[in-house]
């Protein structure tokens, strides 16, 4: 699924796709992590307003003791989950309080803090972000132009957390908002609405006026990475069902960006056919010896077989073995003529 593979920084996008644990009202962070695992995402945005677990009924904040923090890390490892971002509305008014938050997120291996700050109070937070190597994504309800003005000249660790729903209510098309914030975009809260403006209503992802296909295609072409994508649930009912629907919708709106990524990958060495000439001579000889010399049934007319091995990951090491076997089977048996091509527009005419 794209929501899992997107995080690959080499072949895919370098985008992490997750959900907010706060979507599960009444559940602890630990319980919400189990839901995230079932939804096939690899991480979450967690909030300091949530309780850690039934066993540790404390808020997820810097007041957790060493053993309690370790219990959270074990739970994450158990479910193969990550906390991509830590949401805290108020970082504190002084550097001492702010430092405790940064120390906490580093201790639990979180690389991003999501918060709300006035642009005039960014300097001390910027200093801590640089010191700890933690991104700070500012969630703002202001016009993105105003937010960008406040970030002018700031560290690369300071950026924006965009809310698609807020942009749409302000009559800002998401792709146009992206063009305003560009590389300052660190995270984006994804939802869809029936129309731009305050009269629009929430709809399933891909079913509204957000133009999310254009948004993600533009983000890919702008080479924005890393990027955190947080998918919101749809409707006011069961959040699990709402998240499942919107995550499936997210997969669909990602198709144009995915197609563009595949086409780009095909133009690199990683996109070429993994032919048998990559194999050592002794292995080639063994495959040759095992290849059948006669077709079980003689074909009534010549046939061609298109063989592709397009993959958006490192690939199985046995692919060259399989390709060589298919090549030799066609050569010896005459049952078909293999055509090896990763060209998505390749066609085979009748022989």
Sine and cosine of phi, psi and omega as CSV:
sin_phi,cos_phi,sin_psi,cos_psi,sin_omega,cos_omega
0.00,0.00,0.54,-0.84,-0.04,-1.00
-0.88,0.47,-0.60,0.80,-0.06,-1.00
-0.91,0.41,-0.32,0.95,0.09,-1.00
-1.00,-0.07,-0.76,0.65,-0.09,-1.00
-0.95,0.32,-0.38,0.92,-0.09,-1.00
-0.84,0.54,-0.42,0.91,-0.07,-1.00
-0.95,0.32,-0.32,0.95,0.00,-1.00
-0.86,0.51,0.82,-0.57,-0.11,-0.99
-1.00,0.07,-0.16,0.99,-0.07,-1.00
-0.98,-0.22,-0.89,0.46,-0.07,-1.00
-1.00,0.06,-0.55,0.84,-0.09,-1.00
-0.99,-0.15,-0.83,-0.56,-0.18,-0.98
-0.91,-0.40,-0.38,0.93,-0.17,-0.99
0.96,0.27,0.45,0.89,0.02,-1.00
-0.93,-0.36,0.71,-0.70,0.07,-1.00
-0.98,-0.19,0.73,-0.68,-0.05,-1.00
-0.89,-0.45,0.81,-0.58,-0.03,-1.00
-0.51,-0.86,-0.17,-0.98,0.03,-1.00
-0.79,-0.62,0.24,-0.97,0.08,-1.00
-1.00,-0.06,0.80,-0.60,0.02,-1.00
-0.88,0.47,-0.42,0.91,0.01,-1.00
-0.91,0.41,-0.25,0.97,0.05,-1.00
-0.89,0.46,-0.44,0.90,0.01,-1.00
-0.99,-0.11,0.99,0.16,-0.02,-1.00
-0.89,0.45,0.73,-0.68,0.01,-1.00
1.00,-0.05,-0.24,0.97,0.05,-1.00
-0.99,-0.10,0.46,-0.89,0.10,-0.99
-0.98,0.20,0.19,-0.98,0.06,-1.00
-0.86,0.51,-0.69,0.72,-0.01,-1.00
-0.87,0.50,-0.68,0.73,0.01,-1.00
-0.94,0.35,-0.62,0.79,0.03,-1.00
-0.92,0.40,-0.55,0.83,0.05,-1.00
-0.88,0.47,-0.60,0.80,0.04,-1.00
-0.91,0.42,-0.61,0.79,0.06,-1.00
-0.91,0.42,-0.67,0.74,0.02,-1.00
-0.87,0.49,-0.64,0.76,0.01,-1.00
-0.89,0.46,-0.66,0.75,0.01,-1.00
-0.93,0.36,-0.45,0.89,0.00,-1.00
-0.99,0.11,0.03,1.00,0.05,-1.00
0.89,0.46,0.63,0.78,0.25,-0.97
-0.95,-0.31,0.33,-0.94,-0.10,-1.00
-0.96,-0.26,0.04,1.00,-0.01,-1.00
-0.17,-0.98,0.07,-1.00,-0.12,-0.99
-0.61,-0.79,0.26,-0.97,0.27,-0.96
-0.97,-0.22,0.88,-0.47,-0.04,-1.00
-0.97,-0.24,0.36,-0.93,-0.08,-1.00
-0.84,-0.54,0.57,-0.82,0.05,-1.00
-0.94,0.34,-0.18,0.98,0.00,-1.00
-0.99,0.11,-0.16,0.99,-0.04,-1.00
-1.00,-0.07,0.48,-0.88,0.10,-1.00
-0.98,0.20,0.58,-0.82,-0.07,-1.00
-0.91,0.42,-0.83,0.56,-0.06,-1.00
-0.29,-0.96,0.25,-0.97,0.08,-1.00
-0.87,0.50,-0.54,0.84,-0.02,-1.00
-0.98,0.22,-0.48,0.88,0.00,-1.00
-0.82,-0.57,1.00,0.09,-0.09,-1.00
-0.98,0.19,0.85,0.52,0.03,-1.00
-0.83,-0.55,0.43,-0.90,0.05,-1.00
-0.92,0.40,0.50,-0.87,0.02,-1.00
-0.98,0.20,1.00,0.10,0.02,-1.00
-0.50,-0.87,-0.08,-1.00,-0.14,-0.99
-0.92,0.40,-0.17,0.99,0.01,-1.00
-0.98,0.22,-0.17,0.99,0.06,-1.00
-0.89,0.45,0.67,-0.74,0.00,-1.00
-0.98,0.21,0.20,-0.98,-0.07,-1.00
-0.82,0.57,-0.73,0.68,0.00,-1.00
-0.91,0.42,-0.57,0.82,0.01,-1.00
-0.94,0.34,-0.61,0.79,0.08,-1.00
-0.91,0.41,-0.65,0.76,0.01,-1.00
-0.89,0.45,-0.57,0.82,0.03,-1.00
-0.90,0.44,-0.62,0.79,0.05,-1.00
-0.91,0.42,-0.70,0.72,0.00,-1.00
-0.88,0.47,-0.64,0.77,0.03,-1.00
-0.91,0.43,-0.65,0.76,0.00,-1.00
-0.90,0.44,-0.66,0.75,0.04,-1.00
-0.89,0.46,-0.69,0.72,0.00,-1.00
-0.91,0.41,-0.62,0.79,0.01,-1.00
-0.87,0.50,-0.63,0.77,-0.03,-1.00
-0.99,-0.12,0.02,1.00,-0.06,-1.00
0.82,0.58,0.71,0.71,0.00,-1.00
-0.90,-0.44,0.30,-0.96,0.10,-1.00
-0.76,-0.65,0.45,-0.89,0.24,-0.97
-1.00,-0.10,0.97,-0.25,-0.04,-1.00
-0.95,0.32,-0.59,0.81,-0.07,-1.00
-0.54,-0.84,0.53,-0.85,0.02,-1.00
-0.91,-0.41,0.91,-0.41,-0.05,-1.00
-1.00,-0.03,0.83,-0.56,0.07,-1.00
-0.60,-0.80,0.87,-0.49,-0.08,-1.00
-0.90,0.43,-0.64,0.77,-0.09,-1.00
-0.83,-0.56,0.92,-0.40,0.00,-1.00
-0.97,0.22,-0.21,0.98,-0.08,-1.00
0.96,-0.28,0.42,-0.91,-0.11,-0.99
-1.00,0.04,-0.27,0.96,-0.07,-1.00
-0.82,-0.58,0.30,-0.95,-0.07,-1.00
-0.90,0.43,-0.54,0.84,-0.01,-1.00
-0.88,0.47,-0.72,0.70,0.03,-1.00
-0.91,0.41,-0.68,0.73,-0.01,-1.00
-0.90,0.44,-0.64,0.77,0.00,-1.00
-0.88,0.47,-0.62,0.79,0.01,-1.00
-0.88,0.48,-0.61,0.79,0.02,-1.00
-0.91,0.41,-0.72,0.70,0.00,-1.00
-0.90,0.44,-0.66,0.75,0.03,-1.00
-0.89,0.46,-0.62,0.79,-0.01,-1.00
-0.91,0.42,-0.75,0.66,-0.05,-1.00
-0.91,0.42,-0.56,0.83,0.07,-1.00
-0.91,0.41,-0.61,0.79,-0.03,-1.00
-0.91,0.41,-0.49,0.87,0.00,-1.00
-0.96,-0.27,0.31,0.95,0.14,-0.99
0.89,0.46,0.68,0.74,0.05,-1.00
-0.96,-0.27,0.72,-0.69,-0.10,-1.00
-0.98,-0.21,0.01,1.00,-0.05,-1.00
-0.59,-0.81,0.67,-0.74,0.14,-0.99
-0.94,-0.35,0.76,-0.65,0.08,-1.00
-0.95,-0.31,0.81,-0.59,-0.05,-1.00
-0.45,-0.89,0.05,-1.00,0.11,-0.99
-0.89,-0.45,0.82,-0.57,0.00,-1.00
-0.66,-0.76,0.58,-0.81,0.19,-0.98
-0.96,0.28,0.61,-0.79,-0.08,-1.00
-0.87,0.50,-0.42,0.91,0.00,-1.00
-0.95,0.31,-0.24,0.97,-0.04,-1.00
-0.94,-0.34,0.40,0.91,-0.08,-1.00
-0.99,0.14,-0.45,0.89,-0.16,-0.99
-0.83,0.56,-0.78,0.63,-0.01,-1.00
-0.91,0.41,-0.55,0.83,0.03,-1.00
-0.94,0.33,-0.62,0.78,0.05,-1.00
-0.87,0.50,-0.66,0.75,0.01,-1.00
-0.88,0.48,-0.70,0.71,0.00,-1.00
-0.93,0.36,-0.61,0.79,0.02,-1.00
-0.87,0.49,-0.67,0.74,0.03,-1.00
-0.93,0.37,-0.65,0.76,-0.03,-1.00
-0.89,0.45,-0.69,0.72,-0.08,-1.00
-1.00,-0.05,-0.15,0.99,-0.04,-1.00
0.92,0.40,0.59,0.81,-0.03,-1.00
-0.92,-0.40,0.71,-0.70,0.07,-1.00
-0.97,0.25,0.60,-0.80,0.10,-0.99
-0.86,-0.50,0.92,-0.39,-0.02,-1.00
-0.97,-0.23,0.88,-0.48,-0.05,-1.00
-1.00,0.04,0.86,-0.51,0.05,-1.00
-1.00,-0.06,0.88,-0.48,-0.11,-0.99
-0.73,-0.68,0.52,-0.85,0.07,-1.00
-0.99,-0.12,0.03,1.00,-0.03,-1.00
-0.98,0.19,0.25,-0.97,0.15,-0.99
-0.83,0.56,0.70,-0.72,-0.03,-1.00
-0.85,0.53,-0.44,0.90,0.05,-1.00
-0.89,0.46,-0.68,0.73,0.00,-1.00
-0.92,0.40,-0.65,0.76,0.02,-1.00
-0.90,0.44,-0.65,0.76,0.00,-1.00
-0.91,0.42,-0.60,0.80,0.02,-1.00
-0.88,0.48,-0.61,0.79,0.01,-1.00
-0.95,0.32,-0.36,0.93,-0.01,-1.00
-1.00,-0.08,-0.01,1.00,-0.03,-1.00
-0.84,0.55,0.82,-0.57,0.04,-1.00
0.98,0.19,0.05,1.00,-0.02,-1.00
-0.99,0.17,0.23,-0.97,-0.01,-1.00
-0.87,0.49,0.38,-0.93,0.06,-1.00
-0.92,0.40,-0.25,0.97,0.03,-1.00
-0.99,0.14,-0.08,1.00,0.00,-1.00
-0.95,-0.31,0.76,-0.65,-0.02,-1.00
-0.37,-0.93,-0.30,-0.95,-0.10,-0.99
-0.89,-0.46,0.53,-0.85,0.17,-0.99
-0.93,-0.36,0.96,-0.27,-0.08,-1.00
-1.00,0.04,0.59,-0.81,0.05,-1.00
-0.90,-0.43,0.95,-0.32,-0.06,-1.00
-0.85,0.53,-0.66,0.76,0.00,-1.00
-0.88,0.47,-0.67,0.74,0.03,-1.00
-0.91,0.43,-0.70,0.72,0.04,-1.00
-0.84,0.54,-0.72,0.70,-0.06,-1.00
-0.91,0.41,-0.63,0.78,0.04,-1.00
-0.90,0.44,-0.44,0.90,0.04,-1.00
-1.00,-0.03,0.26,0.97,0.01,-1.00
0.91,0.42,0.46,0.89,0.04,-1.00
-0.97,-0.26,0.88,-0.47,0.08,-1.00
-0.93,0.36,0.72,-0.69,-0.08,-1.00
-0.79,0.61,-0.67,0.75,0.00,-1.00
-0.91,0.42,-0.52,0.85,0.04,-1.00
-0.96,0.27,-0.58,0.81,0.09,-1.00
-0.90,0.44,-0.64,0.77,0.04,-1.00
-0.87,0.49,-0.65,0.76,0.01,-1.00
-0.89,0.46,-0.43,0.90,0.01,-1.00
-0.99,0.17,-0.63,0.78,-0.10,-0.99
-1.00,-0.05,-0.47,0.88,0.08,-1.00
0.74,0.67,-0.80,-0.60,-0.14,-0.99
-0.94,0.33,-0.12,0.99,0.06,-1.00
-0.98,0.20,-0.16,0.99,0.01,-1.00
-0.96,0.26,0.88,-0.48,0.02,-1.00
-0.96,-0.27,-0.55,0.84,-0.05,-1.00
-0.49,-0.87,0.44,-0.90,-0.02,-1.00
-0.61,-0.80,0.76,-0.65,0.05,-1.00
-1.00,-0.01,0.89,-0.45,-0.18,-0.98
-0.97,-0.23,0.81,-0.58,0.16,-0.99
-0.47,-0.88,0.05,-1.00,-0.01,-1.00
-0.69,-0.72,0.49,-0.87,0.00,-1.00
-0.73,-0.69,0.40,-0.92,-0.10,-1.00
-0.92,0.38,-0.44,0.90,-0.04,-1.00
-0.33,-0.94,0.36,-0.93,0.14,-0.99
-0.95,0.32,0.45,-0.89,0.03,-1.00
0.99,-0.13,0.19,-0.98,-0.08,-1.00
-0.93,0.38,-0.28,0.96,-0.04,-1.00
-1.00,0.07,-0.18,0.98,0.03,-1.00
-0.92,0.39,0.39,-0.92,0.02,-1.00
-0.82,-0.57,0.34,-0.94,-0.05,-1.00
-0.95,0.32,0.71,-0.71,0.05,-1.00
-0.72,-0.70,0.11,-0.99,0.03,-1.00
-0.90,0.43,0.55,-0.83,0.04,-1.00
-0.84,0.54,0.79,-0.61,-0.02,-1.00
1.00,-0.07,-0.14,0.99,-0.05,-1.00
-0.96,-0.29,0.14,0.99,-0.07,-1.00
-0.84,-0.54,-0.48,-0.88,-0.11,-0.99
-0.98,-0.22,0.15,0.99,-0.07,-1.00
-0.92,0.40,-0.49,0.87,-0.08,-1.00
0.90,0.44,0.73,0.69,-0.09,-1.00
-0.92,0.40,-0.47,0.88,0.08,-1.00
-0.86,0.51,-0.72,0.69,0.01,-1.00
-0.92,0.39,-0.58,0.82,0.01,-1.00
-0.88,0.47,-0.78,0.62,-0.07,-1.00
-0.96,0.29,-0.54,0.84,0.09,-1.00
-0.90,0.43,-0.66,0.75,0.03,-1.00
-0.91,0.40,-0.62,0.78,0.02,-1.00
-0.90,0.43,-0.63,0.77,0.05,-1.00
-0.91,0.42,-0.73,0.68,-0.03,-1.00
-0.91,0.41,-0.47,0.88,0.05,-1.00
-0.99,0.15,-0.04,1.00,0.02,-1.00
0.85,0.53,0.68,0.73,0.04,-1.00
-0.98,0.18,0.93,-0.38,0.11,-0.99
-0.24,-0.97,0.57,-0.82,0.02,1.00
-0.96,0.28,0.38,-0.93,0.01,-1.00
-0.58,-0.81,0.74,-0.68,0.07,-1.00
-0.99,-0.17,0.78,-0.62,0.03,-1.00
-0.90,-0.43,0.88,-0.47,0.00,-1.00
-0.95,-0.32,0.89,-0.46,-0.02,-1.00
-1.00,-0.04,0.78,-0.62,0.00,-1.00
-1.00,-0.03,0.42,-0.91,0.09,-1.00
-0.96,0.27,0.37,-0.93,0.06,-1.00
-0.99,-0.16,0.59,-0.80,0.10,-1.00
0.96,0.27,-0.02,-1.00,-0.04,-1.00
-0.95,-0.30,0.15,0.99,-0.04,-1.00
-1.00,0.06,-0.62,-0.78,-0.01,-1.00
-0.88,0.48,0.89,-0.47,-0.05,-1.00
-0.89,0.45,-0.53,0.85,0.01,-1.00
-0.90,0.44,-0.73,0.68,0.02,-1.00
-0.90,0.44,-0.64,0.76,0.02,-1.00
-0.91,0.41,-0.60,0.80,0.03,-1.00
-0.94,0.33,-0.64,0.77,0.01,-1.00
-0.87,0.48,-0.68,0.73,0.02,-1.00
-0.90,0.44,-0.70,0.71,-0.05,-1.00
-0.96,0.27,-0.50,0.87,0.09,-1.00
-0.92,0.38,-0.62,0.78,0.08,-1.00
-0.92,0.40,-0.61,0.79,0.08,-1.00
-0.90,0.43,-0.61,0.79,0.06,-1.00
-0.86,0.50,-0.67,0.74,0.02,-1.00
-0.83,0.55,-0.66,0.75,-0.05,-1.00
-0.95,0.32,-0.68,0.74,-0.04,-1.00
-0.94,0.33,-0.23,0.97,0.04,-1.00
-1.00,0.10,-0.15,0.99,-0.09,-1.00
-0.84,0.54,-0.71,0.70,0.01,-1.00
-0.87,0.49,-0.67,0.74,0.03,-1.00
-0.91,0.41,-0.62,0.79,0.01,-1.00
-0.91,0.41,-0.66,0.75,0.02,-1.00
-0.89,0.46,-0.65,0.76,0.03,-1.00
-0.91,0.42,-0.62,0.79,0.00,-1.00
-0.92,0.38,-0.65,0.76,0.02,-1.00
-0.89,0.45,-0.70,0.71,0.01,-1.00
-0.87,0.49,-0.64,0.77,0.02,-1.00
-0.92,0.39,-0.64,0.77,-0.02,-1.00
-0.91,0.41,-0.56,0.83,-0.01,-1.00
-0.91,0.41,-0.32,0.95,0.03,-1.00
-1.00,0.01,0.11,0.99,0.02,-1.00
-0.93,-0.37,0.23,-0.97,0.06,-1.00
-0.82,0.57,-0.54,0.84,-0.01,-1.00
-0.92,0.40,-0.31,0.95,-0.04,-1.00
-1.00,-0.10,0.05,1.00,-0.04,-1.00
-1.00,0.04,0.38,-0.93,0.04,-1.00
-0.86,0.51,0.69,-0.73,0.05,-1.00
-1.00,-0.02,1.00,0.03,-0.13,-0.99
-0.99,0.16,0.23,-0.97,-0.03,-1.00
-0.93,0.36,-0.27,0.96,0.00,-1.00
-0.93,0.36,-0.09,1.00,0.09,-1.00
-0.98,0.21,-0.24,0.97,-0.12,-0.99
-1.00,0.02,0.48,-0.88,0.07,-1.00
-0.93,0.37,0.42,-0.91,-0.08,-1.00
-0.82,0.57,-0.63,0.77,-0.05,-1.00
-0.92,0.39,-0.58,0.82,0.03,-1.00
-0.94,0.33,-0.66,0.75,0.04,-1.00
-0.87,0.50,-0.64,0.76,-0.02,-1.00
-0.90,0.43,-0.63,0.77,0.00,-1.00
-0.91,0.40,-0.65,0.76,0.01,-1.00
-0.92,0.38,-0.64,0.77,0.03,-1.00
-0.87,0.49,-0.67,0.75,-0.03,-1.00
-0.92,0.39,-0.49,0.87,-0.05,-1.00
-1.00,0.06,-0.24,0.97,-0.07,-1.00
-0.94,0.33,0.70,-0.71,0.02,-1.00
-0.91,0.41,0.53,-0.85,-0.02,-1.00
-0.98,-0.21,-0.13,0.99,-0.08,-1.00
-0.59,-0.81,0.66,-0.75,0.05,-1.00
-0.95,0.31,0.58,-0.82,0.05,-1.00
-0.89,0.45,-0.66,0.75,0.05,-1.00
-0.75,-0.66,0.78,-0.63,0.01,-1.00
-0.94,0.34,0.76,-0.65,0.00,-1.00
-0.92,0.39,0.57,-0.82,0.02,-1.00
-0.96,0.27,-0.44,0.90,0.04,-1.00
-0.52,-0.86,0.34,-0.94,-0.02,-1.00
-0.86,0.52,0.63,-0.77,0.02,-1.00
-0.78,-0.63,0.48,-0.88,0.08,-1.00
-0.87,-0.50,0.55,-0.84,-0.03,-1.00
-0.82,-0.57,0.87,-0.49,0.06,-1.00
-1.00,0.08,0.80,-0.60,0.00,-1.00
-0.87,-0.49,0.83,-0.56,0.06,-1.00
-0.82,-0.58,0.45,-0.89,0.12,-0.99
-0.70,-0.72,0.66,0.75,0.02,-1.00
-0.90,0.43,0.80,-0.61,0.03,-1.00
-0.58,-0.81,0.57,-0.82,0.04,-1.00
-0.97,-0.25,0.65,0.76,0.09,-1.00
-0.38,-0.92,-0.11,-0.99,-0.13,-0.99
-0.89,0.45,-0.54,0.84,0.06,-1.00
1.00,-0.09,0.49,-0.87,0.05,-1.00
-0.95,0.30,0.62,-0.78,-0.07,-1.00
-0.94,0.35,-0.27,0.96,-0.05,-1.00
-1.00,0.01,0.02,1.00,-0.02,-1.00
-0.86,0.51,-0.71,0.70,0.05,-1.00
-0.86,0.51,-0.55,0.84,0.02,-1.00
-0.90,0.44,-0.73,0.69,-0.01,-1.00
-0.91,0.42,-0.65,0.76,0.01,-1.00
-0.89,0.45,-0.65,0.76,0.02,-1.00
-0.91,0.41,-0.65,0.76,0.01,-1.00
-0.88,0.48,-0.69,0.73,0.02,-1.00
-0.90,0.44,-0.65,0.76,0.02,-1.00
-0.87,0.49,-0.71,0.71,-0.03,-1.00
-0.95,0.32,-0.59,0.81,0.04,-1.00
-0.87,0.49,-0.69,0.72,0.03,-1.00
-0.91,0.42,-0.65,0.76,-0.03,-1.00
-0.91,0.42,-0.73,0.69,-0.11,-0.99
-0.99,0.17,-0.62,0.78,-0.13,-0.99
-1.00,-0.04,-0.40,0.92,-0.07,-1.00
0.94,0.35,0.20,0.98,-0.04,-1.00
-0.94,0.33,-0.44,0.90,0.01,-1.00
-0.30,-0.95,0.30,-0.96,0.13,-0.99
-0.94,-0.33,0.92,-0.39,-0.04,-1.00
-0.97,0.23,0.64,-0.76,0.12,-0.99
-0.86,-0.51,0.93,-0.36,-0.01,-1.00
-1.00,-0.04,0.89,-0.45,-0.02,-1.00
-0.37,-0.93,0.70,-0.72,0.14,-0.99
-0.98,-0.20,0.23,0.97,0.07,-1.00
-0.95,0.30,0.89,-0.46,-0.04,-1.00
-0.91,0.42,-0.26,0.97,0.00,-1.00
-0.98,-0.21,0.17,0.99,-0.02,-1.00
-0.90,0.44,0.64,-0.77,0.03,-1.00
-0.78,-0.62,0.46,-0.89,0.08,-1.00
-0.88,-0.48,0.90,-0.43,0.07,-1.00
-0.99,0.15,0.41,-0.91,0.00,-1.00
-0.92,0.39,0.65,-0.76,-0.04,-1.00
-0.95,0.31,0.00,0.00,0.00,0.00
